[in-house]
Amino acid sequence: MFMRKIKSKVLLLMATILLSSIFIFSGCGGNFGGSTGGGNYNGGYTPSHTHSYDKEVVADQYLCVPVSCTTPAYYYKSCSCGKKGEYTFSYGEPLGHNYVDKPGLEPTCIDSGYTEYKECSRCEHIIDQIYIAPLWHEYVDGVCTRCDHVKTTSTTDLKYFNFTLIDNKGTPLEHDDEYEISLKNEYINELYNEVPEEIVIPSRINYEYNMGTVTSIADNGFASYRIKDITIPDSVKSIGMNAFIHAGLNATITVPSGVNLCYRSFYGSQFKSVILNDGIEEIPNECFYNCTNLSNVTMPDSVKYIGDKAFAGCKNLKNITNPSRADKIITLSNNLSRVAKNAFSDSNPELYDEKDGVLYVDTWAVGVKDKTTLEKVEIKDGTVGLSDELFYINNNDYLQETNLKCSIKSVYLPSSVKYIGYSAFADCERLIRVDGGIGLLYFSDYAFENCTSLTSIVLYEKVKSLGSYTFYGCKQLTSLSIMGDELMFGGESFAYCPISSISVNPNHVQFCVENNCLIDYGNGTIVIGNRTGIIPDACEHVLTCENGMRSIAKIGEYAFSGRVTFSSINIPESIFIIDEYAFADCKNLETVVLPTSTGDNKYRINEGAFYKCSKLKNINFPDNLYEIGYQAFAYSGFTSIDLTNICHQKNMYMAGQVFAYCENLEEVTITLEQRYLPALTFNECSKLTKINYLGTIEQWNKITKYNQWDYRTADYIVYCSDGNLTKEEVNA
């Protein structure tokens, strides 16, 4: 009986210990002493647990950013133990704006007003609010009929304007000498009524014993001034930002020849007519935005660019005249080569001519009524250019998150079209064919970016230039024909295009085709790679060339980007430069064989050369490797890397994040010649546990280790010839 009681107590004690163990050790990363921090209780036990922040729990304790009108809520991901991670996930949908009507404010003689508008009750976002300029004083016998202000004595002496004289570097004048100066008015609102309504700006000013030539009107120079007439001298070469914002009063302003205008130079001004003289080349973004009183603009042939919203909101603009084409009411510059998006948006409808849903201002297509329903487009004959983002739907322009897509499937370009604007057809995923285009001269950047249904392109004889990333991401573009003999472009123009058929004018000054690769034999570069991965080492079609190079020395930018049709490549010995993103996103590439040596040439693997080659596991580095660029092998599939061959060059350069985000990388071998480890070299290599160093601990400690070179790696061990170091000891 006694022994039975003993056994019962022992069993009870064992059960208690077992339950205690369960409660003590069931937490992830908990400490024996109950601490929530990282330290351990002396003599205690910390269970080994690796947090996995893969849980998406919607709860207040994980809230990162609350839901708003335009964004969903964001929560931190968490571990199964409840610990909060650093990364987030989105949940739900944005609330959307809740607009309520708000009253307007009547303008006064000296203060502006605004129309009735709508304001969101949650985030205070405002729409439909239109600025109304001050009414200005109306004097009868020296007294304002509206506010009873008494007119004081005024003067047209320039000193009265309190102009500050500065030289062309912004330094105030101090000596009696000739300078280029800027007119910068420092009047305050209370003195608006004292500004003369008729202003003649002199070309030279003598002020406090300083003499200078007036070359510019400074930012905000005549902001909100009631100007009935103003004369700007030919000496003025620039008009600053907001220089005439909300200024003017039914006046005509003439801008001298060759003046550089700025962003919002005339924003909201009340001038009725603007005469731009010859030599002005750009009308910048929002230059005449919301000039609701503007009805006439004279535009010379020197204008080459009209910026974003340059004439947006000009609701009374009826005439745009060109001195060389006086027979038409709406005539843009004959030398105009680019019109930005929204250049004429929300302007007078009389400016537009519509055909099949496309809006035109003179010879430029500037808008589309509904991009989501239009499938077939025939650009009007006589059209010279297509404006920026003509068919592109930028979902960021919407107040609420959208995923709208352009519906266009085919487009015909008459021979009159010379210019295709920035992102004109970007993200037109349904666009299958582009017909015509025989008169095209210039493609702007990203013109056909991500047109994923486009299969072939013909570049006719007149094409002179392709912008950067013109056909970027056209994932079904397999056929390219170059009809002219002078067109030049870089590989980024066709980045991520799986081109398999290339034809080039045999008389081209610098391009040829070798093994279905487009070669720039002038500098020995593969511009567009093939789909086989068989890389040529010479241009067999160019046996003699006075200015060219027969050998191929470089694989150009994006040349083989996005190819998925080969698993291994052998780089010829003639090649010693692999340029930026040359093999980026080659998802099936597993093995790269580089030449062991390239003679006296220094081998370079530039930025992102093998970026996101997720299956790449095998590569040998040449003995004369001189440079590895930023993220050259980021997101690759290496499980181990041997760097013993890459540091023999005394001045060998390695950029940051070379092997960042290699999630399967477990082991690295480093030679004792390694002088430094760049910032974030192994960033996010979460499985890296073993670093073999072919030297002593003392030599390892002499290696310069830059900021967070081992950020978010596993708890690795460095194996040196005379002992080992833990990650904690390395970073101590």
DODO-114931 format. One record per residue (C-alpha): residue in three letters; z, y, x. Coordinates in steps of 0.2 Angstrom, whole numbers, padded with zeros to 4 digits, always signed. Layout:
ALAZYX/...
This chain:
MET+0000+0000+0000/PHE+0005+0012+0014/MET-0011+0008+0024/ARG-0021+0010+0008/LYS-0014+0028+0006/ILE-0018+0031+0025/LYS-0036+0026+0022/SER-0038+0037+0006/LYS-0032+0052+0016/VAL-0044+0048+0030/LEU-0058+0046+0018/LEU-0053+0062+0010/LEU-0052+0071+0027/MET-0069+0065+0032/ALA-0077+0070+0015/THR-0069+0087+0018/ILE-0077+0089+0035/LEU-0094+0083+0029/LEU-0094+0095+0015/SER-0088+0109+0027/SER-0103+0105+0039/ILE-0115+0106+0025/PHE-0109+0123+0019/ILE-0108+0129+0037/PHE-0125+0123+0043/SER-0135+0124+0028/GLY-0139+0143+0031/CYS-0154+0148+0042/GLY-0148+0155+0058/GLY-0131+0157+0052/ASN-0116+0158+0065/PHE-0100+0148+0065/GLY-0091+0165+0065/GLY-0099+0171+0049/SER-0108+0185+0058/THR-0125+0191+0051/GLY-0130+0197+0068/GLY-0138+0188+0082/GLY-0122+0185+0092/ASN-0112+0168+0092/TYR-0094+0165+0090/ASN-0086+0160+0107/GLY-0086+0141+0107/GLY-0095+0141+0091/TYR-0111+0132+0086/THR-0128+0141+0080/PRO-0140+0129+0072/SER-0158+0129+0078/HIS-0169+0136+0064/THR-0185+0146+0065/HIS-0187+0158+0051/SER-0204+0156+0041/TYR-0207+0171+0032/ASP-0219+0164+0019/LYS-0210+0166+0003/GLU-0216+0180-0009/VAL-0201+0184-0020/VAL-0201+0198-0032/ALA-0183+0205-0031/ASP-0175+0222-0028/GLN-0168+0217-0011/TYR-0186+0214-0005/LEU-0194+0230-0012/CYS-0203+0240+0001/VAL-0213+0252-0009/PRO-0211+0254-0028/VAL-0226+0254-0039/SER-0235+0270-0041/CYS-0249+0278-0051/THR-0262+0273-0038/THR-0254+0258-0029/PRO-0245+0242-0034/ALA-0228+0238-0028/TYR-0225+0230-0011/TYR-0212+0218-0006/TYR-0206+0210+0010/LYS-0210+0192+0013/SER-0194+0182+0015/CYS-0188+0165+0023/SER-0182+0151+0012/CYS-0164+0155+0018/GLY-0166+0173+0010/LYS-0169+0183+0026/LYS-0181+0197+0024/GLY-0196+0198+0035/GLU-0207+0212+0042/TYR-0223+0209+0033/THR-0227+0213+0015/PHE-0237+0207+0000/SER-0243+0217-0016/TYR-0237+0213-0033/GLY-0244+0219-0050/GLU-0256+0233-0054/PRO-0254+0252-0051/LEU-0247+0261-0066/GLY-0262+0273-0067/HIS-0260+0292-0070/ASN-0252+0298-0086/TYR-0260+0315-0088/VAL-0252+0328-0099/ASP-0260+0345-0103/LYS-0253+0360-0094/PRO-0256+0379-0098/GLY-0266+0390-0087/LEU-0261+0406-0079/GLU-0270+0422-0082/PRO-0274+0432-0066/THR-0267+0449-0062/CYS-0274+0463-0052/ILE-0268+0456-0036/ASP-0264+0438-0039/SER-0275+0423-0044/GLY-0274+0413-0059/TYR-0280+0396-0065/THR-0287+0387-0080/GLU-0278+0375-0091/TYR-0277+0358-0082/LYS-0269+0341-0083/GLU-0255+0335-0073/CYS-0248+0317-0071/SER-0230+0316-0078/ARG-0226+0303-0064/CYS-0233+0309-0048/GLU-0238+0327-0052/HIS-0257+0324-0048/ILE-0268+0338-0054/ILE-0285+0338-0061/ASP-0297+0350-0070/GLN-0288+0365-0062/ILE-0300+0379-0058/TYR-0295+0394-0048/ILE-0298+0411-0056/ALA-0300+0426-0043/PRO-0289+0441-0045/LEU-0295+0454-0057/TRP-0292+0468-0045/HIS-0287+0486-0049/GLU-0297+0496-0061/TYR-0293+0515-0058/VAL-0295+0529-0070/ASP-0289+0545-0063/GLY-0281+0536-0049/VAL-0271+0524-0061/CYS-0275+0506-0064/THR-0278+0503-0082/ARG-0270+0486-0082/CYS-0255+0487-0071/ASP-0252+0506-0069/HIS-0253+0505-0050/VAL-0256+0522-0043/LYS-0270+0522-0030/THR-0265+0528-0013/THR-0276+0537+0000/SER-0288+0525+0008/THR-0299+0526+0023/THR-0313+0516+0030/ASP-0307+0518+0048/LEU-0307+0501+0056/LYS-0290+0504+0063/TYR-0284+0503+0045/PHE-0288+0485+0044/ASN-0276+0481+0058/PHE-0289+0471+0067/THR-0282+0461+0081/LEU-0294+0460+0097/ILE-0294+0444+0106/ASP-0306+0437+0120/ASN-0316+0422+0117/LYS-0302+0411+0123/GLY-0290+0418+0110/THR-0280+0430+0123/PRO-0276+0447+0117/LEU-0285+0461+0126/GLU-0275+0471+0138/HIS-0287+0480+0149/ASP-0301+0493+0147/ASP-0315+0482+0148/GLU-0329+0474+0138/TYR-0325+0458+0129/GLU-0332+0446+0116/ILE-0319+0449+0101/SER-0315+0442+0084/LEU-0311+0452+0069/LYS-0294+0445+0062/ASN-0287+0454+0047/GLU-0268+0453+0045/TYR-0267+0462+0028/ILE-0254+0456+0016/ASN-0257+0453-0003/GLU-0248+0470-0008/LEU-0262+0479+0001/TYR-0277+0471-0006/ASN-0281+0486-0016/GLU-0282+0497+0000/VAL-0297+0487+0007/PRO-0313+0497+0006/GLU-0325+0489-0006/GLU-0340+0494+0005/ILE-0338+0487+0023/VAL-0349+0490+0038/ILE-0343+0479+0052/PRO-0348+0487+0069/SER-0356+0477+0083/ARG-0343+0485+0095/ILE-0326+0491+0093/ASN-0315+0504+0103/TYR-0297+0501+0099/GLU-0282+0506+0109/TYR-0293+0510+0124/ASN-0301+0492+0123/MET-0320+0490+0121/GLY-0327+0474+0114/THR-0342+0466+0106/VAL-0339+0458+0089/THR-0345+0440+0090/SER-0335+0432+0076/ILE-0326+0434+0060/ALA-0309+0424+0062/ASP-0302+0411+0050/ASN-0296+0420+0034/GLY-0303+0436+0040/PHE-0308+0443+0023/ALA-0299+0431+0012/SER-0298+0437-0006/TYR-0304+0454-0003/ARG-0314+0463-0016/ILE-0330+0467-0007/LYS-0344+0475-0016/ASP-0355+0477-0001/ILE-0353+0471+0017/THR-0364+0472+0032/ILE-0362+0460+0046/PRO-0370+0465+0063/ASP-0382+0453+0073/SER-0369+0452+0086/VAL-0358+0440+0075/LYS-0362+0422+0080/SER-0348+0413+0070/ILE-0339+0415+0053/GLY-0323+0406+0053/MET-0314+0394+0041/ASN-0310+0403+0024/ALA-0316+0419+0031/PHE-0322+0424+0014/ILE-0312+0413+0003/HIS-0311+0420-0015/ALA-0318+0436-0008/GLY-0333+0447-0015/LEU-0337+0455-0031/ASN-0355+0452-0037/ALA-0361+0457-0020/THR-0375+0451-0009/ILE-0370+0445+0008/THR-0383+0443+0022/VAL-0378+0431+0036/PRO-0386+0436+0053/SER-0398+0424+0062/GLY-0390+0410+0072/VAL-0373+0411+0065/ASN-0362+0396+0065/LEU-0354+0393+0049/CYS-0338+0384+0047/TYR-0329+0372+0034/ARG-0325+0383+0018/SER-0332+0399+0026/PHE-0336+0405+0008/TYR-0325+0394-0002/GLY-0323+0401-0020/SER-0330+0417-0015/GLN-0338+0428-0029/PHE-0353+0434-0020/LYS-0369+0433-0032/SER-0382+0431-0018/VAL-0382+0424+0000/ILE-0396+0427+0012/LEU-0395+0415+0027/ASN-0406+0421+0041/ASP-0417+0410+0052/GLY-0408+0401+0066/ILE-0394+0394+0055/GLU-0395+0375+0057/GLU-0380+0369+0047/ILE-0372+0372+0031/PRO-0355+0364+0034/ASN-0344+0354+0022/GLU-0338+0364+0007/CYS-0345+0380+0014/PHE-0350+0387-0003/TYR-0339+0375-0013/ASN-0334+0382-0030/CYS-0343+0398-0029/THR-0345+0399-0047/ASN-0353+0417-0047/LEU-0366+0412-0034/SER-0384+0412-0042/ASN-0396+0414-0027/VAL-0397+0407-0010/THR-0410+0410+0003/MET-0411+0395+0015/PRO-0422+0396+0030/ASP-0432+0382+0038/SER-0420+0381+0053/VAL-0407+0372+0042/LYS-0406+0354+0047/TYR-0390+0348+0038/ILE-0381+0352+0022/GLY-0363+0346+0022/ASP-0352+0337+0009/LYS-0349+0348-0006/ALA-0358+0362+0002/PHE-0364+0369-0014/ALA-0353+0358-0026/GLY-0346+0367-0041/CYS-0358+0381-0040/LYS-0361+0381-0059/ASN-0372+0397-0059/LEU-0383+0393-0045/LYS-0401+0394-0051/ASN-0412+0398-0036/ILE-0413+0391-0019/THR-0427+0400-0010/ASN-0436+0397+0006/PRO-0446+0411+0013/SER-0460+0399+0019/ARG-0461+0391+0001/ALA-0460+0406-0011/ASP-0470+0398-0024/LYS-0455+0387-0030/ILE-0438+0392-0037/ILE-0429+0377-0029/THR-0435+0375-0011/LEU-0424+0368+0003/SER-0427+0369+0021/ASN-0443+0360+0027/ASN-0434+0354+0042/LEU-0419+0347+0033/SER-0415+0330+0040/ARG-0398+0325+0032/VAL-0389+0330+0016/ALA-0371+0324+0014/LYS-0364+0316-0001/ASN-0359+0327-0016/ALA-0368+0342-0008/PHE-0374+0348-0025/SER-0361+0339-0036/ASP-0355+0347-0052/SER-0367+0362-0049/ASN-0379+0370-0061/PRO-0389+0356-0070/GLU-0404+0366-0069/LEU-0405+0362-0050/TYR-0409+0344-0053/ASP-0424+0334-0058/GLU-0421+0317-0064/LYS-0432+0302-0063/ASP-0427+0284-0068/GLY-0408+0288-0066/VAL-0410+0296-0049/LEU-0406+0315-0047/TYR-0417+0326-0035/VAL-0415+0343-0028/ASP-0432+0349-0022/THR-0438+0335-0010/TRP-0421+0326-0008/ALA-0413+0312-0019/VAL-0395+0318-0020/GLY-0387+0308-0034/VAL-0388+0293-0046/LYS-0382+0294-0064/ASP-0375+0276-0065/LYS-0375+0265-0049/THR-0368+0250-0059/THR-0382+0247-0071/LEU-0398+0253-0061/GLU-0407+0237-0054/LYS-0425+0243-0049/VAL-0428+0260-0041/GLU-0444+0268-0037/ILE-0441+0284-0027/LYS-0451+0299-0033/ASP-0467+0302-0023/GLY-0465+0318-0012/THR-0447+0314-0009/VAL-0442+0318+0010/GLY-0425+0311+0011/LEU-0411+0301+0003/SER-0394+0309+0004/ASP-0378+0301+0012/GLU-0370+0287+0001/LEU-0384+0289-0012/PHE-0382+0271-0019/TYR-0365+0267-0011/ILE-0350+0266-0022/ASN-0334+0271-0012/ASN-0320+0264-0022/ASN-0308+0275-0013/ASP-0315+0290-0022/TYR-0307+0284-0038/LEU-0290+0288-0044/GLN-0286+0270-0048/GLU-0290+0255-0037/THR-0307+0248-0042/ASN-0320+0235-0036/LEU-0336+0242-0042/LYS-0352+0237-0035/CYS-0370+0244-0035/SER-0382+0234-0046/ILE-0398+0239-0037/LYS-0409+0224-0032/SER-0425+0232-0026/VAL-0431+0249-0020/TYR-0448+0257-0017/LEU-0449+0271-0004/PRO-0465+0281-0004/SER-0474+0286+0012/SER-0466+0304+0010/VAL-0449+0298+0013/LYS-0443+0301+0031/TYR-0424+0301+0031/ILE-0412+0288+0025/GLY-0394+0295+0025/TYR-0377+0289+0031/SER-0372+0273+0021/ALA-0386+0277+0008/PHE-0387+0258+0003/ALA-0370+0252+0010/ASP-0362+0238+0001/CYS-0377+0235-0010/GLU-0374+0217-0010/ARG-0388+0213-0023/LEU-0402+0222-0014/ILE-0415+0209-0010/ARG-0430+0219-0005/VAL-0435+0236+0002/ASP-0454+0240-0001/GLY-0464+0254+0006/GLY-0456+0265+0019/ILE-0471+0267+0030/GLY-0467+0285+0033/LEU-0449+0283+0038/LEU-0443+0292+0054/TYR-0424+0290+0055/PHE-0411+0279+0048/SER-0393+0286+0049/ASP-0377+0276+0053/TYR-0373+0262+0041/ALA-0388+0265+0031/PHE-0389+0247+0025/GLU-0372+0241+0030/ASN-0366+0225+0021/CYS-0382+0222+0011/THR-0379+0204+0011/SER-0394+0199+0001/LEU-0407+0207+0011/THR-0417+0194+0021/SER-0431+0204+0030/ILE-0434+0221+0037/VAL-0450+0229+0044/LEU-0449+0245+0055/TYR-0465+0254+0054/GLU-0474+0263+0068/LYS-0466+0280+0064/VAL-0448+0275+0065/LYS-0440+0285+0079/SER-0422+0281+0078/LEU-0409+0269+0070/GLY-0391+0274+0069/SER-0376+0265+0074/TYR-0373+0249+0063/THR-0388+0253+0052/PHE-0389+0235+0046/TYR-0371+0229+0050/GLY-0366+0214+0041/CYS-0382+0209+0033/LYS-0378+0191+0033/GLN-0394+0184+0026/LEU-0405+0196+0037/THR-0416+0183+0047/SER-0432+0192+0050/LEU-0436+0208+0059/SER-0453+0216+0063/ILE-0454+0231+0075/MET-0472+0239+0073/GLY-0470+0254+0084/ASP-0471+0255+0102/GLU-0457+0267+0106/LEU-0442+0263+0094/MET-0426+0260+0104/PHE-0409+0255+0097/GLY-0393+0245+0103/GLY-0387+0229+0097/GLU-0374+0236+0085/SER-0388+0241+0074/PHE-0390+0223+0069/ALA-0372+0217+0072/TYR-0368+0201+0062/CYS-0386+0199+0057/PRO-0391+0180+0059/ILE-0409+0185+0064/SER-0420+0170+0068/SER-0437+0178+0069/ILE-0442+0193+0079/SER-0459+0201+0081/VAL-0462+0216+0092/ASN-0477+0227+0096/PRO-0484+0219+0112/ASN-0487+0237+0119/HIS-0469+0242+0116/VAL-0463+0253+0131/GLN-0447+0243+0134/PHE-0444+0228+0121/CYS-0450+0211+0122/VAL-0445+0194+0114/GLU-0440+0179+0125/ASN-0433+0163+0117/ASN-0432+0172+0101/CYS-0420+0185+0109/LEU-0425+0204+0108/ILE-0424+0210+0126/ASP-0423+0227+0133/TYR-0432+0224+0149/GLY-0429+0241+0155/ASN-0411+0238+0159/GLY-0411+0219+0158/THR-0401+0217+0142/ILE-0401+0205+0127/VAL-0401+0217+0112/ILE-0402+0204+0098/GLY-0398+0186+0102/ASN-0405+0170+0094/ARG-0397+0157+0083/THR-0398+0142+0096/GLY-0386+0149+0109/ILE-0399+0145+0123/ILE-0399+0161+0133/PRO-0414+0166+0143/ASP-0411+0173+0161/ALA-0428+0182+0163/CYS-0442+0190+0153/GLU-0457+0178+0156/HIS-0468+0190+0146/VAL-0465+0204+0159/LEU-0470+0197+0175/THR-0473+0214+0183/CYS-0465+0230+0178/GLU-0465+0246+0188/ASN-0449+0253+0179/GLY-0442+0237+0171/MET-0431+0223+0177/ARG-0437+0205+0176/SER-0420+0197+0177/ILE-0408+0198+0162/ALA-0391+0205+0168/LYS-0382+0209+0152/ILE-0378+0202+0135/GLY-0378+0218+0125/GLU-0366+0224+0111/TYR-0364+0212+0096/ALA-0380+0203+0102/PHE-0374+0186+0096/SER-0360+0192+0084/GLY-0357+0181+0069/ARG-0368+0167+0074/VAL-0361+0150+0067/THR-0375+0139+0073/PHE-0370+0134+0090/SER-0354+0126+0097/SER-0357+0129+0116/ILE-0366+0142+0127/ASN-0371+0142+0145/ILE-0372+0159+0153/PRO-0386+0160+0166/GLU-0381+0165+0184/SER-0392+0181+0182/ILE-0380+0188+0169/PHE-0364+0197+0175/ILE-0360+0208+0160/ILE-0355+0202+0143/ASP-0354+0218+0133/GLU-0343+0223+0118/TYR-0341+0210+0104/ALA-0356+0201+0111/PHE-0350+0184+0104/ALA-0338+0191+0091/ASP-0334+0180+0076/CYS-0344+0165+0082/LYS-0333+0154+0072/ASN-0340+0137+0078/LEU-0341+0142+0097/GLU-0329+0130+0106/THR-0335+0130+0125/VAL-0342+0144+0136/VAL-0348+0140+0153/LEU-0349+0155+0165/PRO-0357+0155+0182/THR-0345+0152+0196/SER-0351+0167+0205/THR-0364+0180+0203/GLY-0366+0186+0221/ASP-0361+0203+0225/ASN-0361+0208+0207/LYS-0344+0211+0199/TYR-0342+0201+0183/ARG-0337+0210+0167/ILE-0331+0203+0151/ASN-0329+0219+0140/GLU-0319+0223+0125/GLY-0319+0210+0111/ALA-0333+0200+0119/PHE-0326+0184+0111/TYR-0316+0192+0097/LYS-0311+0180+0083/CYS-0320+0165+0091/SER-0307+0154+0082/LYS-0312+0137+0089/LEU-0315+0143+0107/LYS-0304+0132+0118/ASN-0314+0130+0134/ILE-0320+0143+0146/ASN-0321+0144+0165/PHE-0319+0161+0174/PRO-0330+0166+0189/ASP-0322+0169+0206/ASN-0329+0187+0206/LEU-0322+0192+0189/TYR-0319+0210+0190/GLU-0314+0216+0172/ILE-0308+0209+0156/GLY-0308+0221+0141/TYR-0297+0225+0127/GLN-0295+0210+0115/ALA-0308+0201+0124/PHE-0302+0184+0118/ALA-0290+0190+0103/TYR-0289+0178+0089/SER-0297+0164+0099/GLY-0293+0145+0098/PHE-0286+0142+0115/THR-0271+0130+0117/SER-0270+0133+0135/ILE-0277+0145+0148/ASP-0279+0144+0166/LEU-0279+0161+0174/THR-0278+0156+0192/ASN-0297+0161+0196/ILE-0297+0178+0188/CYS-0285+0188+0200/HIS-0293+0185+0217/GLN-0302+0202+0216/LYS-0290+0215+0223/ASN-0294+0228+0210/MET-0297+0217+0196/TYR-0293+0225+0179/MET-0286+0217+0163/ALA-0284+0228+0148/GLY-0271+0226+0134/GLN-0271+0212+0121/VAL-0283+0201+0130/PHE-0276+0185+0122/ALA-0267+0193+0107/TYR-0266+0183+0091/CYS-0271+0167+0099/GLU-0260+0157+0087/ASN-0263+0140+0095/LEU-0259+0145+0113/GLU-0245+0135+0120/GLU-0247+0135+0139/VAL-0253+0148+0152/THR-0255+0146+0170/ILE-0254+0161+0181/THR-0257+0163+0200/LEU-0246+0172+0212/GLU-0260+0185+0215/GLN-0257+0191+0197/ARG-0251+0210+0200/TYR-0247+0215+0182/LEU-0247+0209+0164/PRO-0254+0222+0152/ALA-0246+0228+0136/LEU-0247+0215+0122/THR-0256+0203+0133/PHE-0250+0188+0122/ASN-0245+0198+0107/GLU-0242+0186+0092/CYS-0245+0170+0102/SER-0232+0162+0092/LYS-0233+0145+0100/LEU-0233+0150+0118/THR-0218+0140+0125/LYS-0224+0137+0143/ILE-0229+0148+0157/ASN-0233+0140+0174/TYR-0232+0152+0188/LEU-0238+0147+0205/GLY-0225+0157+0215/THR-0206+0159+0216/ILE-0194+0168+0204/GLU-0194+0183+0216/GLN-0213+0184+0216/TRP-0213+0183+0197/ASN-0200+0197+0196/LYS-0212+0208+0206/ILE-0226+0207+0193/THR-0227+0223+0183/LYS-0225+0219+0165/TYR-0231+0232+0153/ASN-0224+0236+0136/GLN-0221+0221+0125/TRP-0233+0210+0135/ASP-0225+0195+0127/TYR-0222+0203+0109/ARG-0218+0190+0096/THR-0221+0174+0107/ALA-0211+0159+0105/ASP-0195+0156+0117/TYR-0206+0152+0132/ILE-0200+0146+0149/VAL-0208+0152+0165/TYR-0209+0137+0177/CYS-0209+0144+0195/SER-0209+0134+0212/ASP-0191+0137+0215/GLY-0184+0137+0197/ASN-0186+0142+0179/LEU-0183+0157+0168/THR-0181+0159+0150/LYS-0189+0172+0139/GLU-0172+0180+0138/GLU-0169+0180+0156/VAL-0187+0188+0159/ASN-0183+0202+0148/ALA-0165+0205+0153/
